[in-house]
Amino acid sequence: MAIISEVEEESSSRPSMLPFRATFDSSNPLGFLQKVFDFLGEQSDYLKKPSAEEEIAAAVRAAKEKADKESVKPVEKKPVEKESVKKPTMAASSSKPTIEVEKPKEEENKEAGPIVPNKGNGTDLENYSWVQTLQEVTVNIPVPTGTKARSVVCEIKKNRLKLGLKGQDPIIDGELYRPVKPDDCYWNIEDQKMISILLTKQDQMEWWKCCVKGEPEIDTQKVEPENSKLADLDPETRSTVEKMMFDQRQKQMGLPTSDELQKQDILKKFMSQHPEMDFTNAKIN
């Protein structure tokens, strides 16, 4: 999970980091998330990040969606890419043939190291650019002015994207960094000179390092998400996020959480209804 990995790096310098212990219960994913954020709030500065609220909202939304799905998913087998080997060539100073092995583009880009993301948290490449939020990826491809929609070839699959113009080589044709929801993806052509593709992420808790595998990867630690808008969330999710954020702020200040405040109110009402009872030495859990 992107959220946890960032916190681990931030808190690695702390001298007394306690281990996180919690058992995930598929029937109560929100309860597990509450424990995670409690741990993060106590052991790191994660909740002080400007993007913490948006990431927590995305985590709650995704947990609710996954709770409705099967807990066991089939393992997708990825094709093994074979290294292309050039024919042996004779070296000038030796009678032994030398074999040159071409590295796949994906390995070359990994060796180059991650790059700083653009303003949209994506990358500007030679033939296209892409930006992202936690929920979506938008790909923009410039095309010759006057291009009609009927001349565009676009195929969006769960793990693959292909885009080009009829009678020409594809501009994009490769495996996506992570799966998408094809039914929630679409494309359009703007001003007859720019093709825009919207991809809805299947996992809305992770920042993509690239759009298509093999392209340069960005440093997701330098992603700068926009502040979330709680008003855009459904009432149940908004309420859950607000409660989590309130409880975390209360704990950081050493104040009671919402549940503890509720219990205190119930106790006060009970005490006012039974003035004859002495609660001086009462121990209440």
C-alpha positions as CSV (number, residue, x, y, z in Angstrom):
1,M,0.0,0.0,0.0
2,A,1.4,3.4,-1.0
3,I,0.3,5.0,2.3
4,I,2.2,2.6,4.5
5,S,5.3,2.5,2.4
6,E,5.7,6.3,2.6
7,V,5.3,6.2,6.4
8,E,7.9,3.5,6.8
9,E,10.5,5.6,5.1
10,E,9.5,8.7,7.1
11,S,9.7,6.9,10.5
12,S,12.8,4.8,9.8
13,S,14.9,7.3,11.6
14,R,12.9,7.1,14.8
15,P,14.8,5.3,17.6
16,S,11.9,3.4,19.2
17,M,9.6,2.2,16.4
18,L,7.1,-0.3,17.7
19,P,6.0,-3.2,15.5
20,F,2.5,-3.0,14.0
21,R,0.3,-5.9,15.2
22,A,-3.2,-6.4,13.8
23,T,-5.1,-9.2,12.2
24,F,-7.1,-8.4,9.0
25,D,-10.7,-9.5,9.2
26,S,-12.3,-9.5,5.7
27,S,-15.7,-9.0,7.3
28,N,-14.6,-5.7,9.0
29,P,-12.0,-4.0,6.7
30,L,-12.8,-0.5,8.1
31,G,-11.9,-1.8,11.6
32,F,-8.5,-2.9,10.3
33,L,-8.0,0.5,8.6
34,Q,-8.7,2.3,11.9
35,K,-5.9,0.3,13.6
36,V,-3.6,1.1,10.8
37,F,-4.2,4.8,11.0
38,D,-4.0,4.7,14.8
39,F,-0.5,3.2,14.4
40,L,0.5,5.7,11.8
41,G,-0.7,8.6,14.0
42,E,1.3,7.4,17.0
43,Q,4.5,6.3,15.3
44,S,4.9,8.9,12.5
45,D,4.1,12.3,11.1
46,Y,2.0,10.8,8.4
47,L,-1.3,12.5,9.4
48,K,0.4,16.0,9.2
49,K,0.8,15.5,5.4
50,P,-1.5,17.7,3.2
51,S,-2.5,14.6,1.3
52,A,-3.4,12.4,4.3
53,E,-7.1,13.2,4.2
54,E,-7.4,12.3,0.5
55,E,-5.4,9.1,0.9
56,I,-7.5,8.0,3.9
57,A,-10.7,8.7,2.0
58,A,-9.4,6.6,-0.9
59,A,-8.4,3.8,1.4
60,V,-11.9,3.8,3.0
61,R,-13.6,3.9,-0.4
62,A,-11.5,1.0,-1.7
63,A,-12.0,-1.1,1.4
64,K,-15.7,-0.8,1.1
65,E,-15.6,-1.8,-2.5
66,K,-13.3,-4.8,-1.9
67,A,-15.5,-6.0,1.0
68,D,-18.2,-6.8,-1.6
69,K,-15.9,-8.9,-3.7
70,E,-14.5,-12.3,-3.3
71,S,-11.5,-12.5,-0.9
72,V,-9.6,-14.8,-3.2
73,K,-8.7,-13.7,-6.6
74,P,-7.1,-15.8,-9.4
75,V,-3.4,-15.2,-9.9
76,E,-2.7,-13.7,-13.2
77,K,0.2,-15.2,-15.0
78,K,2.4,-12.7,-16.7
79,P,4.2,-13.6,-19.9
80,V,7.9,-14.1,-19.5
81,E,9.9,-11.7,-21.7
82,K,12.8,-13.3,-23.3
83,E,16.0,-11.4,-23.9
84,S,16.7,-10.8,-27.6
85,V,20.2,-12.0,-28.5
86,K,22.1,-10.6,-31.5
87,K,24.0,-12.9,-33.8
88,P,27.7,-13.4,-32.8
89,T,30.1,-10.9,-34.3
90,M,33.9,-11.4,-34.7
91,A,36.0,-9.0,-32.6
92,A,38.9,-7.4,-34.4
93,S,41.5,-8.4,-31.8
94,S,40.2,-11.9,-31.0
95,S,39.2,-15.0,-32.8
96,K,36.4,-15.7,-30.3
97,P,32.9,-14.4,-31.2
98,T,31.5,-11.8,-28.8
99,I,27.7,-12.0,-28.0
100,E,25.9,-8.7,-27.4
101,V,22.7,-9.0,-25.3
102,E,20.1,-6.3,-25.7
103,K,18.3,-5.5,-22.4
104,P,14.6,-4.9,-22.6
105,K,13.5,-1.3,-22.5
106,E,11.9,-1.8,-19.1
107,E,15.2,-2.9,-17.5
108,E,17.0,0.1,-19.0
109,N,14.5,2.5,-17.6
110,K,14.7,0.9,-14.1
111,E,18.5,1.3,-14.2
112,A,18.1,5.0,-15.0
113,G,16.2,5.5,-11.8
114,P,12.8,7.2,-11.1
115,I,12.2,10.7,-12.4
116,V,10.4,13.7,-10.9
117,P,6.7,13.6,-11.9
118,N,5.1,16.5,-13.9
119,K,2.5,18.9,-12.4
120,G,-0.2,16.3,-12.9
121,N,1.8,13.5,-11.1
122,G,2.6,11.8,-14.4
123,T,5.2,12.1,-17.2
124,D,5.6,14.0,-20.4
125,L,6.9,11.6,-23.0
126,E,7.8,12.1,-26.7
127,N,4.5,10.8,-28.2
128,Y,2.1,11.4,-25.3
129,S,1.8,12.6,-21.7
130,W,-0.2,11.3,-18.8
131,V,-1.4,12.6,-15.4
132,Q,-3.2,10.9,-12.5
133,T,-5.2,11.1,-9.3
134,L,-5.6,8.2,-6.9
135,Q,-8.7,7.2,-8.8
136,E,-7.9,7.9,-12.5
137,V,-5.2,8.2,-15.1
138,T,-5.6,10.6,-18.1
139,V,-3.6,10.1,-21.2
140,N,-3.2,12.9,-23.8
141,I,-1.9,12.1,-27.3
142,P,-1.4,14.9,-29.9
143,V,-2.5,14.0,-33.4
144,P,-2.5,15.9,-36.7
145,T,-5.0,18.7,-36.9
146,G,-8.2,17.7,-38.5
147,T,-8.1,14.1,-37.2
148,K,-11.6,12.6,-37.1
149,A,-12.8,10.1,-34.5
150,R,-13.5,7.5,-37.2
151,S,-9.8,7.3,-38.0
152,V,-8.8,6.6,-34.4
153,V,-8.1,3.0,-33.3
154,C,-8.4,2.7,-29.5
155,E,-8.6,-0.6,-27.5
156,I,-8.8,-0.4,-23.7
157,K,-8.5,-3.7,-21.9
158,K,-8.1,-4.6,-18.2
159,N,-4.3,-4.8,-18.5
160,R,-3.5,-3.3,-21.9
161,L,-3.9,-0.1,-23.9
162,K,-3.6,0.3,-27.7
163,L,-4.0,3.6,-29.4
164,G,-3.2,4.8,-32.9
165,L,-4.6,6.0,-36.3
166,K,-5.9,3.7,-39.0
167,G,-3.2,2.6,-41.5
168,Q,-0.3,3.7,-39.1
169,D,1.7,2.0,-36.4
170,P,0.2,2.3,-32.9
171,I,1.3,5.3,-30.9
172,I,0.7,3.4,-27.7
173,D,0.6,-0.4,-27.5
174,G,1.6,-2.0,-24.2
175,E,0.8,-3.5,-20.8
176,L,-0.6,-1.0,-18.3
177,Y,1.2,-0.5,-15.0
178,R,-1.8,-1.7,-13.1
179,P,-5.3,-3.1,-14.1
180,V,-8.1,-0.7,-14.9
181,K,-11.9,-1.0,-15.1
182,P,-12.6,-1.1,-18.9
183,D,-16.3,-0.4,-18.4
184,D,-15.4,2.9,-16.7
185,C,-12.8,4.0,-19.3
186,Y,-13.4,6.1,-22.4
187,W,-11.7,8.3,-24.9
188,N,-12.6,11.4,-27.0
189,I,-10.9,13.7,-29.5
190,E,-10.6,17.4,-28.6
191,D,-10.5,20.1,-31.2
192,Q,-9.5,17.4,-33.8
193,K,-5.9,17.6,-32.6
194,M,-5.7,15.9,-29.2
195,I,-6.9,12.4,-28.1
196,S,-7.7,12.2,-24.4
197,I,-8.1,8.8,-22.7
198,L,-9.5,8.4,-19.2
199,L,-8.6,5.2,-17.4
200,T,-10.3,4.3,-14.1
201,K,-7.9,2.5,-11.8
202,Q,-9.0,-0.8,-10.3
203,D,-6.9,-0.3,-7.2
204,Q,-7.6,3.3,-6.1
205,M,-5.1,3.2,-3.2
206,E,-1.9,3.3,-5.3
207,W,0.0,5.9,-7.4
208,W,1.1,4.6,-10.7
209,K,4.9,4.8,-11.5
210,C,4.2,4.8,-15.3
211,C,1.3,4.4,-17.6
212,V,2.6,1.7,-19.8
213,K,5.2,-0.7,-18.6
214,G,8.6,-0.1,-20.2
215,E,8.3,3.7,-20.1
216,P,10.3,5.8,-17.6
217,E,9.0,5.5,-14.0
218,I,8.3,8.5,-11.7
219,D,9.3,8.8,-8.1
220,T,5.9,8.4,-6.3
221,Q,7.4,9.8,-3.1
222,K,7.4,13.2,-4.9
223,V,3.7,13.0,-5.9
224,E,1.7,16.1,-4.8
225,P,-2.0,15.3,-4.7
226,E,-4.7,17.9,-4.6
227,N,-6.5,18.4,-1.4
228,S,-9.5,16.1,-1.2
229,K,-13.1,17.4,-1.2
230,L,-15.1,15.6,1.4
231,A,-18.3,17.0,-0.1
232,D,-17.6,14.8,-3.2
233,L,-17.8,11.6,-1.2
234,D,-21.0,9.7,-0.4
235,P,-22.4,10.4,3.1
236,E,-21.3,7.1,4.6
237,T,-17.7,7.4,3.4
238,R,-17.5,11.1,4.3
239,S,-18.8,10.3,7.8
240,T,-16.2,7.5,8.2
241,V,-13.3,9.7,7.1
242,E,-14.4,12.7,9.3
243,K,-14.6,10.4,12.3
244,M,-11.1,8.9,11.6
245,M,-9.5,12.3,11.1
246,F,-11.2,13.7,14.3
247,D,-10.1,10.7,16.4
248,Q,-6.5,11.0,15.1
249,R,-6.4,14.7,16.0
250,Q,-7.9,14.0,19.5
251,K,-5.3,11.2,20.1
252,Q,-2.4,13.4,19.1
253,M,-3.6,16.0,21.6
254,G,-4.2,13.4,24.3
255,L,-8.0,14.0,24.2
256,P,-10.8,11.4,24.2
257,T,-11.9,10.0,20.8
258,S,-15.5,10.2,19.5
259,D,-16.3,6.8,21.0
260,E,-14.9,7.7,24.3
261,L,-16.8,11.0,24.3
262,Q,-20.0,9.1,23.6
263,K,-19.4,6.8,26.5
264,Q,-18.7,9.8,28.8
265,D,-22.0,11.4,27.7
266,I,-23.9,8.2,28.4
267,L,-22.3,7.9,31.9
268,K,-23.1,11.6,32.7
269,K,-26.8,11.0,31.8
270,F,-26.9,7.8,33.9
271,M,-25.3,9.7,36.9
272,S,-27.8,12.6,36.6
273,Q,-30.7,10.1,36.5
274,H,-29.4,8.3,39.7
275,P,-28.2,11.0,42.1
276,E,-28.6,8.6,45.0
277,M,-25.7,6.5,43.7
278,D,-22.1,7.3,44.7
279,F,-19.6,7.0,41.8
280,T,-16.6,8.3,43.7
281,N,-14.6,5.1,43.8
282,A,-16.2,3.5,40.7
283,K,-13.8,2.1,38.1
284,I,-15.2,2.3,34.6
285,N,-13.6,0.7,31.6
